[in-house]
Amino acid sequence: MKIAIIGTGYVGLPSGVGFAELGNEVVCIDKDADKIEALQNGKITLFEEGIDELFAKNTKSGRLRFTTSMKEGVEGADVVVLAVGTPPHPVTKAADLKYIYAAALELAEYLTGYTVVATKSTVPVGTGDDIETLISQKNPFADFDVVSLPEFLREGFAVHDFFHPDRIVVGANTEKAKEKIKELYKPFEGQTKMLFVKRRSSETIKYASNAFLAIKIHYINEMANFCEKAGADISEVAQGMGLDNRIGAKFLNPGPGYGGSCFPKDTMAMSYMARQNGVEMSLINAAISGNAQRKKEMAQRILEMVKGIDNPKIAVLGLAFKNGTDDCRESPALEIVEELISPKVQIVAYDPKAMGVACRLLGNKIEYADSMYQAAQGADVVALLTEWDEFRTLDLEQLSAIMQHKKIVDCRNLLNKAEVVAKGFEYQGIGK
């Protein structure tokens, strides 16, 4: 099949690489000329584990191409995938649909033959109806269907998730569209569950799923606070909870709160949609407000560790919103750093993948190191904010030798408390 993918971000690029690897002819379209030029020259514009080899293989074979031309990508396509951003509106926090509407209007005039326009961007319920109307008005002769094809790729694991989906959800209102999507995902036949639902149900499933997971994270963080006061260990509590298959072990890791491009945006959008429909979403609203407060609480814990120290130095390990990616959008680490910034506090940060992205966001508000030990040199406290594996293997002997004061705030519970304390460190984890 010929597939056009509009957008080359954390959804569009891994999806394009994946569909090309399945044997399709894929053209990725983006208005950012610099990004397209980089991709055409073989430079991947984001970090995703495992994408490099497949990218090189499929660009070399010609199955994967990049262009700024909507006409070049869309003409003759069997499926056009919309994977552009839907950022939150700065005031209402509703999903901003200007980019997806603009893409729909532009692609409309280049549709040839029967085409399925599949929305992978996370969009409010009813957006598929709007896209259908826009395309029909722009090109009354177009033969097309609009389907909702929500993505469930985890950043950092997107390539793995593309080839090992736990489900494929398709919101299609016609049999013709269903058959086309079945053809697209035929390689996964028998390997995973493909759920066909109404388009509006599919649009809701994405928001409902992400909001539920955000609530789960907020819940385990509140339970961690309880454990700290009651003398329990959240690691043991979470393990016991996770053994109940009605609950499951995933997303029961306490930490500094949720972040990234999905959960913050989607919970706020879901809350807005609920208000627009006259529905109270008390759990989602509690997760939103509690998650915002969580970052402030974590920053305060770090500051408490250096209380009474003149001009303290804080070593921050981790800036990406989670491991496996360089994405810093809504990163809890960055929000915590912002809370720590003060004329009397020196902050030196290190992240194995997100330094460039973080530097563009924070600028010269803080200092940057080339390694975790360089960041910790002369530090009064080390704050672990992202769960990179290399932080789990910190050499405590080396750390002890280079720090001014031996203090660690482990916001991800990466280290073994007993081992850290045995080395003479003052240690604070989460829910311990």
C-alpha positions as a printed NumPy array, in Angstrom:
array([[  0.   ,   0.   ,   0.   ],
       [  1.   ,   3.614,  -0.417],
       [  0.814,   5.47 ,   2.874],
       [  1.211,   9.19 ,   3.478],
       [  2.006,  10.29 ,   7.014],
       [  1.559,  13.962,   7.853],
       [  3.839,  14.863,  10.747],
       [  7.292,  13.488,  11.634],
       [  7.255,  13.714,  15.413],
       [  7.209,  11.041,  18.099],
       [  4.138,   9.401,  16.508],
       [  4.614,  10.07 ,  12.803],
       [  8.253,   9.057,  12.392],
       [  8.157,   5.712,  14.264],
       [  4.863,   4.881,  12.518],
       [  6.375,   5.712,   9.129],
       [  9.411,   3.546,   9.802],
       [  7.169,   0.736,  11.025],
       [  4.796,   0.757,   8.06 ],
       [  7.756,   0.851,   5.664],
       [  9.315,  -2.15 ,   7.407],
       [  6.043,  -4.014,   6.794],
       [  6.608,  -3.547,   3.05 ],
       [  4.54 ,  -0.462,   2.332],
       [  5.557,   2.596,   0.324],
       [  5.629,   5.4  ,   2.883],
       [  5.981,   9.133,   2.345],
       [  6.337,  11.283,   5.468],
       [  5.285,  14.916,   5.073],
       [  6.235,  17.856,   7.256],
       [  6.2  ,  21.632,   6.798],
       [  9.483,  21.981,   8.695],
       [ 11.945,  22.166,   5.804],
       [ 14.996,  21.824,   8.067],
       [ 13.631,  18.658,   9.633],
       [ 12.792,  17.141,   6.256],
       [ 16.237,  18.007,   4.924],
       [ 17.832,  16.323,   7.94 ],
       [ 15.7  ,  13.196,   7.468],
       [ 16.486,  13.111,   3.749],
       [ 20.171,  13.214,   4.674],
       [ 19.776,  10.265,   7.031],
       [ 19.732,  12.209,  10.3  ],
       [ 17.012,  11.077,  12.711],
       [ 15.44 ,  14.071,  14.423],
       [ 14.427,  12.401,  17.7  ],
       [ 15.656,   9.667,  19.994],
       [ 13.831,   6.34 ,  19.956],
       [ 15.374,   3.02 ,  20.914],
       [ 15.78 ,   0.755,  17.872],
       [ 14.732,   3.23 ,  15.195],
       [ 18.16 ,   3.842,  13.631],
       [ 18.625,   0.499,  11.874],
       [ 15.08 ,   0.33 ,  10.485],
       [ 15.258,   3.953,   9.364],
       [ 18.497,   3.333,   7.453],
       [ 17.248,   0.077,   5.949],
       [ 13.974,   1.494,   4.623],
       [ 15.304,   4.813,   3.366],
       [ 17.982,   2.915,   1.472],
       [ 15.385,   0.611,  -0.101],
       [ 13.252,   3.591,  -1.125],
       [ 10.228,   2.424,   0.833],
       [ 10.549,   5.405,   3.193],
       [ 10.769,   8.936,   1.806],
       [ 10.385,  12.459,   3.163],
       [  8.987,  15.614,   1.613],
       [  7.508,  19.02 ,   2.37 ],
       [  5.097,  18.601,  -0.554],
       [  1.566,  17.564,   0.391],
       [  0.857,  16.861,  -3.268],
       [  3.8  ,  14.469,  -3.604],
       [  2.835,  12.532,  -0.505],
       [ -0.948,  12.359,  -0.783],
       [ -1.598,  11.782,  -4.497],
       [ -2.263,   8.095,  -5.062],
       [ -2.142,   7.218,  -1.372],
       [ -4.37 ,   4.423,  -0.07 ],
       [ -4.168,   5.743,   3.474],
       [ -3.291,   9.226,   4.7  ],
       [ -2.327,   9.313,   8.376],
       [ -2.719,  12.546,  10.339],
       [ -0.021,  12.634,  13.038],
       [  0.32 ,  16.349,  13.726],
       [  0.372,  17.962,  17.142],
       [ -2.722,  18.901,  19.118],
       [ -1.174,  20.996,  21.908],
       [ -3.291,  22.382,  24.743],
       [ -4.829,  25.793,  24.231],
       [ -2.941,  28.249,  26.484],
       [ -6.154,  29.428,  28.175],
       [ -8.84 ,  26.736,  28.025],
       [ -6.385,  23.777,  27.939],
       [ -8.603,  22.18 ,  25.287],
       [ -6.789,  20.411,  22.445],
       [ -5.808,  22.991,  19.833],
       [ -6.916,  21.623,  16.457],
       [ -5.561,  24.328,  14.156],
       [ -2.757,  22.12 ,  12.821],
       [ -4.955,  19.126,  12.123],
       [ -7.634,  21.257,  10.468],
       [ -5.004,  22.974,   8.324],
       [ -3.596,  19.595,   7.272],
       [ -7.072,  18.292,   6.406],
       [ -7.807,  21.302,   4.221],
       [ -4.472,  21.072,   2.432],
       [ -4.601,  17.34 ,   1.74 ],
       [ -8.186,  17.502,   0.446],
       [ -7.312,  18.765,  -3.026],
       [ -4.767,  15.997,  -3.641],
       [ -6.954,  12.978,  -2.887],
       [ -7.113,  10.644,  -5.889],
       [ -9.186,   7.469,  -5.942],
       [-10.627,   6.016,  -2.749],
       [ -8.574,   7.098,   0.277],
       [ -8.856,   6.5  ,   3.983],
       [ -7.852,   9.515,   6.07 ],
       [ -6.791,   8.078,   9.431],
       [ -6.41 ,  10.33 ,  12.464],
       [ -3.593,   9.173,  14.756],
       [ -3.363,  12.507,  16.517],
       [ -5.206,  12.563,  19.826],
       [ -8.276,  14.652,  19.083],
       [-11.502,  15.604,  20.904],
       [-14.613,  13.557,  20.325],
       [-16.283,  14.663,  17.119],
       [-13.107,  15.829,  15.369],
       [-13.481,  13.095,  12.749],
       [-16.838,  14.626,  11.804],
       [-15.179,  18.035,  11.428],
       [-12.369,  16.639,   9.264],
       [-14.924,  14.885,   7.051],
       [-16.822,  18.135,   6.583],
       [-13.702,  20.19 ,   5.855],
       [-12.438,  17.762,   3.198],
       [-15.87 ,  17.489,   1.552],
       [-16.237,  21.264,   1.395],
       [-12.744,  21.699,  -0.055],
       [-13.067,  18.818,  -2.524],
       [-16.723,  17.8  ,  -3.13 ],
       [-15.628,  15.089,  -5.576],
       [-13.225,  13.304,  -3.217],
       [-13.886,   9.623,  -2.561],
       [-12.758,   9.1  ,   1.026],
       [-13.572,   8.012,   4.565],
       [-12.248,   9.394,   7.822],
       [-11.337,   6.903,  10.539],
       [-10.011,   7.306,  14.057],
       [ -6.829,   5.26 ,  14.525],
       [ -5.519,   6.2  ,  17.977],
       [ -1.892,   5.41 ,  18.714],
       [ -0.789,   3.687,  21.882],
       [  2.971,   3.917,  21.309],
       [  5.032,   4.589,  24.419],
       [  7.771,   7.132,  23.867],
       [ 11.128,   5.423,  24.137],
       [  9.54 ,   2.105,  23.198],
       [  7.598,   3.213,  20.127],
       [  9.37 ,   0.9  ,  17.68 ],
       [  8.821,  -2.121,  19.913],
       [  5.189,  -1.166,  20.512],
       [  4.519,  -0.681,  16.805],
       [  5.478,  -4.29 ,  16.082],
       [  3.981,  -5.701,  19.292],
       [  0.693,  -3.839,  19.813],
       [ -1.502,  -5.019,  22.673],
       [ -4.524,  -3.833,  20.688],
       [ -5.414,  -1.937,  17.543],
       [ -8.453,   0.313,  17.885],
       [-10.229,   1.487,  14.743],
       [-13.085,   3.961,  14.707],
       [-14.731,   3.466,  11.303],
       [-18.277,   4.264,  10.233],
       [-18.229,   2.386,   6.898],
       [-17.443,  -1.19 ,   5.899],
       [-15.22 ,   0.042,   3.069],
       [-12.982,   1.893,   5.523],
       [-12.851,  -1.124,   7.84 ],
       [-11.632,  -3.349,   5.009],
       [ -8.9  ,  -0.884,   4.058],
       [ -7.611,  -0.713,   7.645],
       [ -7.769,  -4.51 ,   7.916],
       [ -5.529,  -4.661,   4.851],
       [ -3.14 ,  -2.132,   6.396],
       [ -2.769,  -4.209,   9.575],
       [ -2.931,  -7.642,   7.926],
       [  0.629,  -8.51 ,   9.109],
       [ -0.707,  -8.448,  12.693],
       [ -3.647, -10.737,  11.964],
       [ -3.845, -13.411,  14.641],
       [ -1.187, -11.687,  16.762],
       [ -3.25 ,  -8.977,  18.43 ],
       [ -6.827,  -7.903,  19.037],
       [ -8.275,  -5.505,  16.459],
       [-11.285,  -3.667,  17.838],
       [-13.661,  -1.934,  15.433],
       [-15.922,   0.679,  17.012],
       [-17.755,   3.839,  16.047],
       [-15.505,   6.775,  15.291],
       [-16.581,   8.809,  18.318],
       [-16.033,   5.806,  20.591],
       [-12.497,   5.414,  19.251],
       [-11.748,   9.083,  19.869],
       [-12.988,   8.646,  23.441],
       [-10.985,   5.453,  24.074],
       [ -7.666,   7.284,  23.717],
       [ -8.6  ,   9.967,  26.243],
       [-10.242,   7.502,  28.623],
       [ -7.148,   5.275,  28.584],
       [ -4.617,   8.038,  29.212],
       [ -6.75 ,   9.692,  31.893],
       [ -7.114,   6.367,  33.718],
       [ -3.35 ,   5.789,  33.712],
       [ -2.729,   9.341,  34.942],
       [ -5.183,   8.739,  37.79 ],
       [ -3.351,   5.5  ,  38.628],
       [ -0.043,   7.383,  38.866],
       [ -1.614,  10.08 ,  41.047],
       [ -3.118,   7.405,  43.286],
       [  0.146,   5.562,  43.886],
       [  1.886,   8.871,  44.663],
       [ -0.742,   9.681,  47.268],
       [ -0.377,   6.16 ,  48.669],
       [  3.405,   6.733,  48.841],
       [  2.777,   9.812,  50.976],
       [  0.626,   7.682,  53.263],
       [  3.334,   5.032,  53.543],
       [  5.899,   7.628,  54.591],
       [  3.672,   8.732,  57.481],
       [  2.389,   5.27 ,  58.451],
       [  5.72 ,   3.437,  58.359],
       [  4.939,   1.213,  55.382],
       [  7.069,   0.688,  52.256],
       [  5.374,   1.723,  49.012],
       [  7.489,  -0.735,  47.006],
       [  6.047,  -3.62 ,  48.98 ],
       [  2.545,  -2.162,  48.911],
       [  2.668,  -1.651,  45.13 ],
       [  3.97 ,  -5.184,  44.64 ],
       [  1.094,  -6.59 ,  46.643],
       [ -1.441,  -4.479,  44.77 ],
       [  0.004,  -5.407,  41.39 ],
       [ -0.45 ,  -9.121,  42.021],
       [ -4.191,  -8.53 ,  41.806],
       [ -4.872,  -8.97 ,  38.075],
       [ -7.811,  -6.582,  38.351],
       [ -5.287,  -3.849,  39.196],
       [ -2.072,  -4.926,  37.461],
       [  1.494,  -3.931,  38.273],
       [  1.994,  -1.279,  35.597],
       [  1.909,   2.419,  36.497],
       [  2.307,   1.657,  40.2  ],
       [  5.769,   3.219,  40.433],
       [  5.706,   6.274,  42.712],
       [  7.678,   9.282,  41.595],
       [  7.642,  12.999,  40.887],
       [  4.376,  12.911,  38.916],
       [  3.393,  12.221,  35.332],
       [  4.56 ,  14.269,  32.356],
       [  5.27 ,  14.025,  28.654],
       [  3.266,  14.88 ,  25.584],
       [  0.175,  12.794,  26.44 ],
       [ -0.979,  12.558,  30.04 ],
       [ -0.905,  16.276,  30.999],
       [ -2.454,  17.344,  27.698],
       [ -5.04 ,  14.592,  27.52 ],
       [ -6.257,  14.878,  31.114],
       [ -6.772,  18.624,  30.681],
       [ -8.526,  18.092,  27.344],
       [-10.754,  15.388,  28.845],
       [-11.667,  17.689,  31.711],
       [-12.515,  20.469,  29.245],
       [-14.647,  18.152,  27.099],
       [-16.481,  16.966,  30.208],
       [-17.304,  20.549,  31.212],
       [-18.513,  21.267,  27.692],
       [-20.862,  18.292,  27.985],
       [-22.015,  19.091,  31.504],
       [-20.277,  16.091,  33.085],
       [-18.293,  16.171,  36.329],
       [-14.915,  14.406,  36.137],
       [-13.826,  14.619,  39.784],
       [-11.128,  11.924,  39.56 ],
       [ -9.45 ,  13.46 ,  36.543],
       [ -9.577,  16.936,  38.072],
       [ -8.045,  15.61 ,  41.288],
       [ -5.233,  13.968,  39.302],
       [ -4.531,  17.21 ,  37.416],
       [ -4.304,  19.371,  40.547],
       [ -2.485,  16.701,  42.565],
       [  0.083,  16.18 ,  39.816],
       [  0.854,  19.902,  39.687],
       [  1.328,  19.956,  43.455],
       [  3.522,  16.857,  43.305],
       [  6.321,  18.694,  41.482],
       [  6.324,  21.441,  44.115],
       [  6.489,  18.825,  46.88 ],
       [  9.48 ,  17.115,  45.255],
       [ 11.315,  20.417,  44.863],
       [ 10.666,  21.21 ,  48.515],
       [ 12.133,  17.848,  49.56 ],
       [ 15.323,  18.655,  47.709],
       [ 15.539,  22.138,  49.204],
       [ 15.001,  20.72 ,  52.701],
       [ 18.134,  18.614,  52.184],
       [ 20.282,  21.72 ,  51.686],
       [ 18.606,  23.857,  54.319],
       [ 21.228,  25.733,  56.309],
       [ 23.935,  25.294,  53.655],
       [ 25.181,  28.577,  52.192],
       [ 24.942,  28.775,  48.389],
       [ 24.208,  25.069,  47.99 ],
       [ 24.98 ,  23.1  ,  44.857],
       [ 22.297,  20.703,  43.625],
       [ 23.217,  17.999,  41.119],
       [ 20.175,  17.054,  39.013],
       [ 20.314,  13.667,  37.284],
       [ 17.624,  13.372,  34.631],
       [ 15.806,  16.002,  32.574],
       [ 13.665,  13.996,  30.13 ],
       [ 10.133,  13.252,  31.286],
       [ 11.027,   9.545,  31.41 ],
       [ 13.793,   7.18 ,  30.363],
       [ 14.168,   6.038,  26.771],
       [ 13.433,   9.411,  25.19 ],
       [ 14.851,  12.902,  24.796],
       [ 11.373,  14.44 ,  25.104],
       [ 11.134,  17.12 ,  27.784],
       [  7.562,  18.24 ,  27.161],
       [  5.809,  18.665,  30.534],
       [  8.781,  16.915,  32.129],
       [  8.427,  16.642,  35.917],
       [ 12.218,  17.001,  36.114],
       [ 12.175,  20.348,  34.34 ],
       [  9.279,  21.621,  36.429],
       [ 11.122,  20.619,  39.592],
       [ 14.265,  22.364,  38.358],
       [ 12.248,  25.524,  37.71 ],
       [ 11.057,  25.395,  41.337],
       [ 14.648,  25.028,  42.546],
       [ 16.075,  27.952,  40.596],
       [ 17.237,  30.744,  42.886],
       [ 20.109,  33.282,  42.888],
       [ 21.537,  31.498,  45.935],
       [ 21.334,  27.967,  44.527],
       [ 23.712,  26.447,  41.966],
       [ 22.093,  23.765,  39.806],
       [ 24.129,  21.465,  37.555],
       [ 22.222,  18.916,  35.484],
       [ 22.945,  15.852,  33.4  ],
       [ 20.787,  13.617,  31.209],
       [ 22.144,  10.932,  28.853],
       [ 19.832,  11.864,  25.955],
       [ 17.923,  15.077,  26.656],
       [ 20.692,  17.625,  27.204],
       [ 20.161,  19.421,  23.91 ],
       [ 16.394,  19.595,  24.248],
       [ 16.564,  20.679,  27.897],
       [ 19.162,  23.335,  27.148],
       [ 16.872,  24.876,  24.54 ],
       [ 14.093,  25.029,  27.137],
       [ 16.051,  26.142,  30.209],
       [ 18.833,  28.121,  28.564],
       [ 21.385,  29.52 ,  30.987],
       [ 19.128,  29.291,  34.028],
       [ 21.198,  26.292,  35.123],
       [ 24.548,  24.678,  34.326],
       [ 25.062,  21.448,  32.366],
       [ 27.49 ,  18.579,  32.853],
       [ 28.893,  15.936,  30.524],
       [ 28.411,  13.078,  33.   ],
       [ 26.607,  12.287,  36.215],
       [ 29.852,  12.454,  38.159],
       [ 30.771,  15.819,  36.709],
       [ 27.363,  17.089,  37.808],
       [ 27.902,  15.697,  41.32 ],
       [ 31.4  ,  17.197,  41.735],
       [ 31.254,  19.383,  44.862],
       [ 27.488,  18.974,  45.139],
       [ 25.63 ,  19.141,  48.44 ],
       [ 22.814,  16.919,  47.24 ],
       [ 22.138,  14.673,  44.248],
       [ 18.532,  14.632,  43.002],
       [ 17.508,  11.666,  40.827],
       [ 14.607,  12.811,  38.662],
       [ 14.485,  10.469,  35.619],
       [ 14.707,   6.672,  35.765],
       [ 17.642,   6.103,  33.412],
       [ 19.309,   2.715,  34.002],
       [ 22.766,   4.245,  34.294],
       [ 21.628,   6.143,  37.382],
       [ 20.778,   2.832,  39.06 ],
       [ 24.451,   1.903,  38.91 ],
       [ 25.875,   5.034,  40.514],
       [ 29.267,   4.293,  42.059],
       [ 28.603,   5.319,  45.654],
       [ 32.314,   5.243,  46.553],
       [ 33.11 ,   7.678,  43.759],
       [ 30.115,   9.809,  44.645],
       [ 31.166,   9.949,  48.269],
       [ 34.646,  11.123,  47.292],
       [ 33.518,  14.018,  45.108],
       [ 30.475,  15.44 ,  46.93 ],
       [ 30.627,  18.272,  49.438],
       [ 27.79 ,  16.797,  51.502],
       [ 26.62 ,  13.209,  51.128],
       [ 22.914,  13.641,  50.49 ],
       [ 20.64 ,  11.974,  47.919],
       [ 16.991,  12.626,  47.088],
       [ 15.85 ,   9.702,  44.973],
       [ 12.56 ,  10.743,  43.377],
       [ 12.415,   7.509,  41.348],
       [ 13.475,   4.932,  43.986],
       [ 16.331,   3.838,  41.759],
       [ 18.795,   3.081,  44.555],
       [ 18.78 ,   0.595,  47.409],
       [ 18.271,   2.636,  50.555],
       [ 20.171,   0.228,  52.837],
       [ 23.217,   0.232,  50.566],
       [ 23.198,   4.032,  50.236],
       [ 22.861,   4.607,  53.984],
       [ 25.598,   2.04 ,  54.664],
       [ 27.949,   4.219,  52.605],
       [ 27.287,   7.149,  54.902],
       [ 24.749,   9.021,  52.791],
       [ 21.657,  10.776,  54.008],
       [ 18.989,   9.315,  51.734],
       [ 15.395,  10.117,  50.972],
       [ 13.344,   8.033,  48.588],
       [  9.632,   7.983,  47.833],
       [  7.145,   6.176,  50.059],
       [  9.813,   4.729,  52.344]])
